[in-house]
Amino acid sequence: GAVVSQHPSWVICKSGTSVKIECRSLDFQATTMFWYRQFPKQSLMLMATSNEGSKATYEQGVEKDKFLINHASLTLSTLTVTSAHPEDSSFYICSAQGHRGNEQFFGPGTRLTVL
Amino acid sequence: RKEVEQDPGPFNVPEGATVAFNCTYSNSASQSFFWYRQDCRKEPKLLMSVYSSGNEDGRFTAQLNRASQYISLLIRDSKLSDSATYLCVVISFGNEKLTFGTGTRLTIIP
């Protein structure tokens, strides 16, 4: 149990385009989902926390208008990178947390490359 | 000072050896501690939680030293499959956010 999927697993896009990444909890209801970003050889950095049906809470330094998060249901959250630029190229990972305990279950990640 | 600090390594260790690494945290209000493992280009996976009394899971032993604010991970009889980056993760009191260290890269050499 506790499987989290992400789609797409990798994406290459041109500078200026928008990219949507989906995060789904497949076998449990995720009350909270988290979005992380990881640059090469660096730690995972939390970008934002989203609770179903409410606005996401963004970490300091993360532009909410650039990284749009929607958590429309208990099993789906989306992250849209708007007007992507090469510096947005990174590994984006979501995690989901259910009702029981505070363990977070991670998705397999999405590798974004902006040309 | 970073909230969670780890020696990035790399640690290159012969198969069968014992290896240990530490992680220090700056927030004394931290309440939950974990070791995650991350393989190259993959998501992190929970290896073990770290309890005040220490805990052991097979070849892996984790310990917490609250006074000195560090946690440790010991791997005995290392296997080739242990090669990965080991991430120290901390949760602060009243906060559900995971704070990750930069990770310690371990390579087991045949």
Interface residues (C-beta under 8 A of the other chain):
Chain A: T32 F34 K41 Q42 S43 L44 M45 L46 T49 F91 I93 S95 Q97 N102 E103 Q104 F106 G107 P108 G109 R111
Chain B: V4 P8 S32 R41 K42 E43 P44 K45 L46 L87 I91 E96 K97 L98 T99 F100 G101 T102 G103
